[in-house]
Amino acid sequence: MNLIQLFTAVSVTLSGAALAADGHNHSHEHKGLQGGVVVEANHLDFELVAKPDTIKLYVRDHDKPLSVKDGSAKLTLLSGTDKLEVTLAPAGDALEAKGTFAVTQGTKAIAVVSIPGKKVATVRFVVQ
């Protein structure tokens, strides 16, 4: 094995280890603090609390609430053949929409979340 092949092999091995570690602290749990479903995207935790009259989306960064003051989200609810698009706006510590929503166990939700200073996140949930 010549020097270039050895260097390439070492680089590939170290790159794989770096990608596996990805610098993200996995010691925290991804559990719902508000009784909702939690999904991680873009190194943030998104918790969806879906009720028949209110939908809330909480955002946390390493277990700390992230301000959603100037944020927004577009949420698509898929329940059987029904599809409903909802806009979530800041309301206290969450993005929220009020209305009448057909959310039952198994309802799928896709949120496109915009928070200033963060990468736009597309997050997929299944209501439990």
N, C-alpha and C positions, 0 to 999 in steps of 0.2 A: 504494500500500500504506500503510495507516494504521499508527500506532505500535503498536497492539495486535497486528496481524498480523505486523509485523516482530519484535516481542518473542517471539511464539509460534514463529515460524520459527527464530529463533536458539536458543531454549530446546530445541526438538526436535532441532536439529542437535547441540548440545552434549550433550544427554542420550544420543544415539546413540553419540557418541564415548566418553563415559564408560562406557557399557555394553560397548562393544567392548573397552575397555582393562580393565575390571572390577577393576583394582587387583591382579591376580594376576601374579606374576612367572613368565612362561613360559620363562625362560632355562634352567630345569633340565629334564632329560630324564625321561621317565616310563618308565624301563627297570627290568627286574627285577634286583634286587641278590641275590636268593636263588634265581634260576633259574625264577621263576614268571611269571604273567601280571599285568600292572599296569593298573589302571583308576583314573582320578581321579574323585573325588566330594567335594563339600563342601570343596573346596580342599585335600584330603588325597589321598595316593597309597595305594592298597590293593593289596597283592601277594598273590595266591593261589598257593600251592604245593600242588598236589594229587597225591598218590601213592596207590597202592592200599591202603596201611596207615596213612597219616597225611595230615591236611589241616592246613595252617598258613596263617594270614592275618596278614601284616605290615602295619603302618600307619606311614606317614611323613608328616611335615609339613615341606614345603620341604626334602626330602632328609634330614631328621633323623628318626631313629626316635621314634615317639610311644609313650609308656608305655600299655600295655594292661592294666596291673595290675588295675584294677577294671572292665575292659571285658568285653563278651560279644558273641557273634554267633550268629545263627540262619542256617544255610546250607542252601539247597535245591539238590540236585544233580539235573539232568535229563539222562538219557542214553537216547535213543530214547524208549520209552514208560515207562521206569523213572523213578521219583521217590523221592528219599531226603532226609529232613530230618535235619540234624545240628546239634548245639549245640557251638559252639567256646568254650573257656574259656582264661583266661590260662595261659601256659606259657612262662616266660622272656620273650623279647621279641616273642612272637607269641600270637595266639589259636589254639588247637589242638584237634583231635579225633583220637583213635586208634580204629582199627577196620578194617573191610574195606569198601572203597569201589570201586565200578565207575566209575573215571575213565579215560577214553580221549580221544584227540584228538576235539574237537567237543563234549565234554560241556559243558553249560551249568550255571553256578552263579549263584545269586542269594543275596547275603548282606545281612542287615539287621544293621548293626553299631552297638552302643551303647558309647560311651566317655564317661566323666564329663567334663563341661565342653565337650563337642562335640555338634553337632547329629546326631541319629540319621541314619545314611547307609544307603541302599539301593544296592548295588553289583552290577552284572551282569558276569559273566566268561564267556569261552569258552576252555576248556582247549585248549592248542596242543601 
